[in-house]
Amino acid sequence: MVATPVTSITFEEYLTYDDGTGFHYELVDGRLELMNPPTIEHFLIVDFLDTLLKSEIKRLNLPWLCFRESGVRTGRNKSRLTDLSVVTLEQAKELMNVSLVFQSPPLLIVEVVSPDSVKRDYRYKRSEYAALEVPEYWIVDPLMAKITVLLLEEGLYEETVFTGSQQIVSQTFPELAIAVDLVLNSGNLS
């Protein structure tokens, strides 16, 4: 991760920040943190899950939307970029014609772990999403061949780890039947 020349920025400044590079940043305690471009594996897994969740939303005729790389405000001067966020139609309407940074908790956030995001996904985002009261958070970890589903219980996440041929159990999508292997293998080009 490379630091940018900007040393301090408010959340409001972050919403309109553009350094002309096309790079994506998270806002962490008033500092911009450059997000590295995803690997092919990471991109393919996110694409697979995006398609899967959008299909489930459509099948169930839910008033929800699934977004890639949307922002989520997690503190006064903090905003994280999610790999996937499932939000209500009402939440999306609130952001028409403004930066795609949700200030209310998405129904579900999915992060795919990459070598440079292990601590960020497992530790920092976990505590920030719990404080924001995101009801369900998935950590898809191709490095460790597992998917961790975190459900908010009394302000803290209770975690269940799924591996191999186990099917992911989701509170947000209770009818979803997908094995961990299928999700992780979607990141392969073979």
C-alpha positions in Angstrom: 0.0 0.0 0.0 1.4 3.4 -1.0 0.6 6.6 0.9 -0.6 9.6 -1.0 0.7 13.2 -0.6 -2.6 14.3 1.1 -2.0 14.1 4.9 -5.4 14.9 6.3 -8.9 14.9 4.7 -12.4 15.1 6.1 -15.2 12.6 5.2 -16.9 15.4 3.2 -13.7 16.1 1.2 -13.3 12.4 0.6 -16.7 12.2 -1.1 -15.5 14.5 -3.9 -11.8 13.7 -3.8 -10.2 13.0 -7.2 -6.5 13.2 -7.8 -6.9 12.4 -11.5 -5.2 9.0 -11.3 -8.3 6.8 -11.3 -7.0 5.0 -8.2 -9.4 4.0 -5.4 -8.8 5.0 -1.8 -10.2 4.2 1.6 -10.4 6.9 4.2 -8.9 5.8 7.5 -8.8 8.3 10.4 -8.6 11.2 7.9 -5.8 9.6 5.8 -6.2 8.3 2.2 -5.1 4.7 1.8 -4.5 3.5 -1.7 -6.2 0.2 -2.6 -4.2 -2.0 -4.9 -5.9 -3.3 -8.0 -7.4 -6.7 -7.5 -5.8 -9.9 -8.8 -7.5 -11.9 -11.5 -8.5 -14.5 -8.9 -10.0 -11.8 -6.6 -11.8 -10.2 -9.5 -13.3 -13.5 -10.7 -14.5 -14.5 -7.2 -16.2 -11.1 -6.8 -17.7 -11.3 -10.2 -19.1 -14.8 -9.4 -20.6 -13.7 -6.1 -22.0 -10.5 -7.6 -23.8 -12.6 -10.3 -25.0 -15.2 -7.7 -26.4 -12.6 -5.3 -28.0 -10.5 -8.0 -29.7 -13.7 -9.3 -30.9 -14.6 -5.8 -32.3 -11.0 -5.3 -34.1 -11.2 -8.6 -35.4 -14.8 -8.0 -36.9 -13.7 -4.7 -38.1 -10.4 -6.1 -36.5 -8.5 -3.2 -36.2 -4.6 -3.2 -32.4 -4.9 -2.9 -29.4 -4.1 -5.0 -25.8 -5.5 -5.1 -22.9 -3.1 -5.7 -19.2 -3.6 -6.3 -16.7 -1.3 -4.7 -19.2 0.9 -3.0 -18.1 2.9 0.0 -19.4 2.5 3.5 -18.8 5.2 6.1 -17.5 3.4 9.2 -16.6 6.4 11.4 -16.3 10.2 11.5 -13.4 10.3 9.1 -13.5 6.7 7.9 -14.8 5.1 4.8 -14.1 1.6 3.5 -14.5 0.2 0.0 -16.3 -3.1 -0.1 -15.9 -5.8 -2.6 -19.7 -6.3 -2.6 -22.5 -4.7 -0.7 -26.1 -5.7 -0.6 -28.4 -2.7 0.2 -32.0 -1.8 0.1 -33.5 0.1 -2.8 -34.2 2.9 -0.3 -30.6 3.1 0.7 -29.6 3.4 -3.0 -32.2 6.1 -3.7 -30.6 8.2 -0.9 -27.4 8.3 -2.9 -28.7 9.2 -6.4 -26.4 11.7 -8.0 -23.8 11.7 -5.2 -20.8 9.5 -4.3 -21.6 5.9 -3.7 -20.7 5.9 0.0 -23.4 4.4 2.3 -23.8 6.0 5.7 -26.3 3.4 6.9 -25.3 -0.3 7.3 -25.7 -2.5 4.2 -27.6 -5.7 4.7 -24.6 -7.8 3.7 -20.9 -7.0 3.0 -18.6 -9.4 1.2 -14.8 -9.0 1.2 -12.4 -11.2 -0.7 -9.0 -11.5 1.0 -5.9 -10.9 -0.9 -2.3 -11.0 0.4 -2.2 -7.3 1.3 -5.7 -7.2 2.9 -5.6 -10.0 5.5 -5.3 -7.8 8.6 -7.6 -5.2 7.1 -10.4 -7.7 6.2 -10.2 -9.9 9.3 -9.5 -7.2 12.0 -10.2 -3.6 11.0 -13.2 -4.1 8.8 -14.6 -6.7 11.1 -14.7 -4.3 14.1 -15.7 -1.3 11.9 -18.6 -3.2 10.3 -19.8 -4.5 13.7 -19.7 -0.9 15.1 -21.8 0.2 12.1 -24.1 -2.7 12.8 -23.8 -4.5 9.5 -25.9 -7.6 10.2 -23.9 -10.0 8.0 -20.3 -9.9 6.8 -18.6 -12.6 4.7 -14.8 -12.9 4.5 -14.0 -15.0 1.4 -10.4 -16.2 1.9 -8.9 -18.0 -1.1 -5.5 -18.0 0.7 -6.8 -20.2 3.5 -9.5 -21.9 1.4 -12.4 -20.9 3.6 -15.4 -18.5 3.9 -16.2 -16.9 7.3 -19.7 -15.8 7.8 -20.1 -13.2 10.6 -23.5 -12.5 12.0 -24.1 -9.6 14.3 -25.3 -10.7 17.8 -25.6 -8.0 20.5 -23.1 -5.7 18.9 -20.4 -8.4 18.2 -19.9 -10.8 15.4 -20.5 -14.5 15.9 -18.5 -16.4 13.3 -19.0 -19.6 11.4 -16.2 -20.9 9.1 -17.1 -23.0 6.1 -14.6 -25.0 4.0 -14.5 -27.5 1.2 -17.9 -28.8 0.1 -19.8 -27.2 3.0 -22.6 -24.9 1.9 -22.5 -21.3 3.1 -25.3 -20.6 5.5 -26.5 -17.0 5.2 -29.1 -15.2 7.3 -29.6 -12.6 4.5 -30.0 -15.3 1.8 -31.4 -18.3 3.7 -32.3 -20.2 0.5 -28.9 -19.8 -1.0 -27.2 -23.2 -1.6 -23.6 -22.7 -2.7 -20.5 -24.7 -1.6 -17.3 -23.0 -0.6 -15.3 -24.9 -3.2 -17.6 -23.6 -6.0 -17.0 -20.0 -4.8 -13.3 -20.4 -4.5 -12.9 -22.3 -7.8 -14.6 -19.5 -9.6 -11.3 -17.6 -9.2 -9.5 -20.1 -11.5 -9.1 -19.6 -15.2 -9.0 -23.4 -15.9 
